[in-house]
Amino acid sequence: MRVIGPEDLEVAAQAIEDGGLAVVPTRRWYMVCADASNARACDDIITGKRRPSGKPLAYVATSTASCEERFILSPEAERLAAAFWPGDLALLLPWKNPEDTAQFAAVGSPALVTIAPGILGDLASTVKVPLAATTANISGDAGPNDPGPAITLDQVHAFLAVSGLEPDFIVDGGVCPAVNHLTIVDCFTPEARLVRTGLIHQRAISAALGTEIRTA
């Protein structure tokens, strides 16, 4: 694997298009990325992370318009997208076409969808295939010594050594400063529900919707 700078995203995108993996930074932490339609590449990530098969990877869309081509956005989802995308928000959205449920099984149904700022968003816009991403850490390890998802290159390498994953490229983004999750809102249900609070607070979600959001 090679460590590259953000200016070399094209080679990371090409690796993903060819069925490989890349690790990129966000302001939250480093993410492992693959072609969302490549079942083998996504399964490699899920296996390496020891991730439960029912826990989806995130689908990184490039724009609200591209998102609307594949997913059904309720009025509430549209308001949240307008307020917080690109940003630290993921929405659970239904697919428009039932065939996509099978083709993109790794991102689930409903799918966990985000539009990302920064390098992750740039990669999604550069790569010519749909992008899936997840945090660079072993899933389910919440013990007192669990460092959480990688926020430095050294932690990325430590995760890769344990997971056995061999990405083609790691994009060096220095230290990721925020160390927090995406906020997740379920927009698959008739009324939007807050699944997880992360960098975007529940009060901000409620303000954007114009009503108090309930928790799932």
Salt bridges, closest charged atoms under 4 A:
ASP44 OD2 - ARG40 NH1 2.86
ASP88 OD2 - ARG27 NH2 2.43
ASP88 OD1 - ARG28 NH1 3.04
ASP100 OD2 - ARG70 NH1 3.62
GLU191 OE1 - ARG193 NH1 3.21
